[in-house]
Amino acid sequence: MFGLFDFIDEWIRTLFIESITSNYIRMFASVNEEVGNIAVQVGASPFDWNSEIYGMIRSLSETVIIPVAGVILTFVLCYELIQMILEKNNMANFDIANIYKWIMKTFIAVYILTHTFDITMAVFDVAQHVVNQSAGLIQGSLDVNVALEELDAYLETLSSGELIGLWLESNILSLAMQAISLCIFIIIHGRLIEIYLTISIAPIPFSTIVNREWGTIGNNYLKSLLALGFQGFLIMVCVAIYSVLVRTSTSADVHTSLWMATGYSLLLCVALFRSGSLSKAIFGAV
């Protein structure tokens, strides 16, 4: 009789040990995959990430937004010319050199407007270079399953009741990690969509950049571009910090390892979410 109970107890223990191990591996698989793909996602330029979307955005911008930007540019330049004439007592004290300056400014404004996407992509090319350089430094350091090395030996020391409790705990935390993985996916891809939305209307702020009064629109837009581009670098810094924390937080207690790894993954999610506002604050983007 006791041999039967021992057999059932051993069967239950084996079942829950295998289930806990499977949960533990699956628990971090999605987060580890998303973290590993971050460098690929943030290191891609808008064209490289999805050339079809980029082509559509550029086509819309050139056919719909640039004509509007041309009207705004005409208004801004005419307004500046009128203001320049009135400031000099209706040309009574007018310096002809100011006309040449205005013509030069007009040429620069038209050139900027017609090369809007080249300038925009140049900003992201610089940011992409920085991100790719940082990715090379942290590549291969991501490993959230270090605690698995001694997991089986530890589980063998637990009673059936303790294994059942740990199984329930691992299931709950596995759902939490799935939610964290989804949040990371949304944050990373949401940034890319924000980039497409920002560059789609680029000609309008660029049409105001040469004017003293209206130029703040264009200047703030350039700051926003820089903030979006270098947000990718801040994201890579978050990933680097996360990888170090996870690798140095292993514990002999599986409960502690589970909660610490989950907590660090949640911390990574929050840091990624905050990276956008932090980047805008650094570059002074409104």
VMD Tcl script that draws the C-alpha trace (Angstrom):
set ca {
  {0.00 0.00 0.00}
  {2.76 2.42 0.98}
  {4.59 1.51 -2.19}
  {1.54 2.58 -4.21}
  {1.38 5.93 -2.40}
  {5.09 6.45 -2.97}
  {4.63 5.67 -6.65}
  {1.74 8.17 -6.96}
  {3.69 10.80 -5.05}
  {6.73 10.30 -7.27}
  {4.52 10.46 -10.38}
  {2.96 13.73 -9.18}
  {6.37 15.14 -8.36}
  {7.75 14.22 -11.79}
  {4.67 15.69 -13.49}
  {4.92 19.01 -11.67}
  {8.72 19.23 -12.03}
  {8.39 18.86 -15.79}
  {5.50 21.34 -15.87}
  {7.36 23.92 -13.76}
  {10.47 23.61 -15.90}
  {8.39 24.01 -19.05}
  {6.61 27.04 -17.57}
  {9.92 28.57 -16.55}
  {11.36 28.22 -20.04}
  {8.18 29.39 -21.76}
  {7.80 32.19 -19.24}
  {10.80 34.10 -20.56}
  {10.84 32.85 -24.14}
  {8.58 35.60 -25.51}
  {10.30 38.39 -23.56}
  {13.73 37.08 -24.51}
  {12.69 36.97 -28.15}
  {11.30 40.52 -28.07}
  {14.40 41.82 -26.28}
  {16.63 40.07 -28.78}
  {14.74 41.66 -31.68}
  {14.90 45.18 -30.25}
  {18.29 45.90 -31.81}
  {16.97 44.80 -35.20}
  {13.82 46.90 -34.93}
  {15.33 50.14 -33.59}
  {18.43 49.82 -35.79}
  {16.38 49.86 -38.99}
  {15.71 53.09 -40.86}
  {12.10 53.90 -41.85}
  {12.85 52.61 -45.35}
  {14.56 49.42 -44.17}
  {11.87 48.54 -41.62}
  {9.07 48.51 -44.20}
  {9.83 49.88 -47.64}
  {6.18 49.57 -48.73}
  {4.90 51.77 -45.90}
  {7.77 54.20 -46.46}
  {6.94 54.45 -50.17}
  {3.28 55.09 -49.39}
  {4.12 57.78 -46.81}
  {6.55 59.50 -49.17}
  {4.06 59.41 -52.03}
  {1.32 60.91 -49.86}
  {3.67 63.58 -48.57}
  {4.89 64.58 -52.03}
  {1.45 64.64 -53.65}
  {-0.69 66.01 -50.81}
  {1.51 67.78 -48.24}
  {4.18 69.47 -50.40}
  {1.62 71.60 -52.35}
  {0.24 72.83 -49.03}
  {3.76 73.45 -47.77}
  {4.49 75.41 -50.97}
  {1.54 77.71 -50.27}
  {2.72 78.20 -46.67}
  {6.27 78.90 -47.85}
  {4.99 81.50 -50.34}
  {2.98 83.21 -47.62}
  {5.91 83.17 -45.17}
  {8.37 84.63 -47.69}
  {5.93 87.30 -48.91}
  {5.12 88.22 -45.33}
  {8.83 88.51 -44.55}
  {9.43 90.69 -47.64}
  {6.58 93.04 -46.74}
  {7.74 93.23 -43.14}
  {11.31 93.96 -44.27}
  {10.11 96.82 -46.50}
  {7.91 98.36 -43.82}
  {10.68 98.20 -41.24}
  {12.83 100.45 -43.47}
  {10.28 103.28 -43.72}
  {8.73 102.07 -47.00}
  {12.16 101.61 -48.60}
  {13.28 105.15 -47.80}
  {16.23 103.79 -45.87}
  {16.28 100.44 -47.60}
  {19.55 98.63 -48.28}
  {19.46 96.80 -51.62}
  {21.63 94.07 -50.09}
  {18.59 92.97 -48.09}
  {16.89 91.98 -51.35}
  {19.82 89.72 -52.19}
  {19.62 88.23 -48.71}
  {15.90 87.60 -49.20}
  {16.53 85.97 -52.59}
  {19.21 83.75 -51.05}
  {16.89 82.84 -48.20}
  {14.16 82.01 -50.71}
  {16.51 79.76 -52.63}
  {17.54 77.96 -49.42}
  {13.91 77.57 -48.34}
  {12.88 76.08 -51.70}
  {15.90 73.76 -51.66}
  {15.05 72.55 -48.15}
  {11.42 71.98 -49.12}
  {12.28 70.00 -52.25}
  {14.81 67.87 -50.32}
  {12.69 67.33 -47.22}
  {12.89 63.57 -47.24}
  {16.63 63.56 -47.88}
  {17.18 65.75 -44.81}
  {14.76 63.68 -42.74}
  {16.43 60.41 -43.69}
  {19.85 61.91 -42.96}
  {18.76 62.46 -39.36}
  {17.65 58.84 -39.02}
  {20.78 57.57 -40.77}
  {22.93 59.23 -38.11}
  {20.74 57.86 -35.32}
  {20.74 54.42 -36.95}
  {24.54 54.40 -37.05}
  {24.68 55.17 -33.32}
  {22.13 52.44 -32.53}
  {23.94 49.83 -34.62}
  {27.24 50.68 -32.94}
  {25.66 50.26 -29.50}
  {23.98 47.00 -30.58}
  {27.39 45.56 -31.40}
  {28.55 46.19 -27.84}
  {25.67 44.37 -26.13}
  {25.05 41.65 -28.69}
  {25.01 38.17 -27.25}
  {24.76 39.31 -23.61}
  {21.03 38.64 -23.27}
  {20.21 35.51 -21.27}
  {17.22 35.39 -18.94}
  {17.34 31.62 -18.35}
  {20.55 31.41 -16.31}
  {18.69 30.08 -13.26}
  {17.68 26.94 -15.19}
  {21.15 25.46 -14.71}
  {20.37 24.23 -11.19}
  {16.58 24.27 -11.38}
  {16.04 20.50 -11.67}
  {18.26 19.77 -8.70}
  {16.42 22.33 -6.58}
  {12.97 21.03 -7.58}
  {13.94 17.49 -6.56}
  {14.33 18.73 -2.97}
  {10.76 20.08 -2.77}
  {7.72 18.22 -1.49}
  {4.61 17.64 -3.60}
  {2.76 20.49 -1.88}
  {5.62 22.90 -2.48}
  {5.79 21.83 -6.13}
  {2.07 22.49 -6.58}
  {2.44 25.95 -5.06}
  {5.44 26.73 -7.26}
  {3.53 25.44 -10.31}
  {0.65 27.84 -9.61}
  {3.12 30.67 -9.06}
  {4.94 29.96 -12.32}
  {1.67 29.92 -14.24}
  {0.64 33.31 -12.86}
  {4.03 34.86 -13.59}
  {4.04 33.29 -17.05}
  {0.86 35.21 -17.90}
  {2.47 38.37 -16.54}
  {5.54 37.84 -18.73}
  {3.33 37.33 -21.78}
  {1.69 40.70 -21.05}
  {5.12 42.34 -20.63}
  {6.24 40.85 -23.93}
  {3.16 42.31 -25.64}
  {3.85 45.74 -24.10}
  {7.45 45.66 -25.38}
  {6.19 44.77 -28.85}
  {3.69 47.66 -28.78}
  {6.30 50.19 -27.56}
  {8.92 49.27 -30.17}
  {6.52 49.12 -33.11}
  {4.58 52.13 -31.85}
  {7.78 54.19 -32.10}
  {8.20 53.16 -35.73}
  {4.61 54.12 -36.54}
  {5.20 57.46 -34.79}
  {8.23 57.99 -37.05}
  {6.12 57.39 -40.16}
  {3.44 59.79 -38.93}
  {6.06 62.43 -38.17}
  {7.85 62.25 -41.52}
  {4.56 62.18 -43.46}
  {3.95 65.86 -42.65}
  {7.61 66.93 -42.77}
  {7.27 69.48 -45.65}
  {4.96 71.78 -43.66}
  {7.31 72.49 -40.71}
  {10.28 72.60 -43.10}
  {8.54 75.34 -45.09}
  {8.70 77.67 -42.07}
  {12.25 77.02 -40.92}
  {13.93 80.03 -42.62}
  {11.64 82.64 -41.07}
  {12.47 84.26 -37.74}
  {8.92 84.27 -36.38}
  {7.59 81.07 -37.93}
  {10.90 79.24 -37.72}
  {10.16 77.88 -34.25}
  {7.76 75.40 -35.91}
  {10.52 73.99 -38.07}
  {13.09 74.06 -35.26}
  {10.77 72.16 -32.93}
  {10.12 69.66 -35.69}
  {13.85 69.05 -36.16}
  {14.18 68.53 -32.41}
  {11.35 65.99 -32.57}
  {13.13 64.14 -35.39}
  {16.34 64.00 -33.36}
  {14.40 62.84 -30.30}
  {12.72 60.03 -32.26}
  {15.99 58.97 -33.85}
  {18.05 58.91 -30.67}
  {15.24 57.31 -28.70}
  {16.54 54.16 -30.33}
  {19.89 54.66 -28.58}
  {18.15 55.12 -25.21}
  {16.23 51.91 -25.89}
  {19.50 50.08 -26.48}
  {20.86 51.47 -23.21}
  {17.73 50.13 -21.45}
  {18.32 46.70 -22.99}
  {22.00 46.74 -21.96}
  {21.10 47.61 -18.35}
  {18.39 44.93 -18.36}
  {20.77 42.24 -19.60}
  {23.28 43.03 -16.85}
  {20.59 43.05 -14.14}
  {19.17 39.70 -15.25}
  {22.57 38.03 -15.51}
  {23.60 39.20 -12.03}
  {20.31 38.52 -10.24}
  {20.31 34.71 -10.14}
  {19.43 33.13 -6.80}
  {19.43 29.62 -5.38}
  {15.79 30.18 -4.46}
  {13.59 29.64 -7.52}
  {10.85 31.85 -6.06}
  {13.28 34.73 -5.76}
  {14.66 34.17 -9.26}
  {11.14 34.10 -10.73}
  {10.05 37.33 -9.08}
  {13.32 39.15 -9.72}
  {13.37 38.25 -13.42}
  {9.71 39.24 -13.76}
  {10.36 42.50 -11.92}
  {13.32 43.37 -14.13}
  {11.28 42.58 -17.24}
  {8.52 44.89 -15.99}
  {11.15 47.52 -15.24}
  {12.44 47.19 -18.81}
  {8.91 47.71 -20.13}
  {8.47 50.88 -18.05}
  {11.92 52.19 -19.07}
  {11.13 51.62 -22.76}
  {7.84 53.46 -22.33}
  {9.61 56.39 -20.69}
  {12.40 56.53 -23.29}
  {10.29 58.63 -25.68}
  {9.48 61.42 -23.21}
  {13.06 61.36 -21.88}
  {14.50 61.75 -25.39}
  {12.15 64.66 -26.13}
  {13.12 66.31 -22.84}
  {16.83 65.96 -23.65}
  {16.44 67.55 -27.10}
  {13.95 70.16 -25.90}
  {11.22 68.95 -28.27}
  {7.74 70.20 -27.46}
}
mol new
graphics top color blue
foreach p $ca { graphics top sphere $p radius 0.5 }
foreach p [lrange $ca 0 end-1] q [lrange $ca 1 end] { graphics top cylinder $p $q radius 0.2 }
display resetview
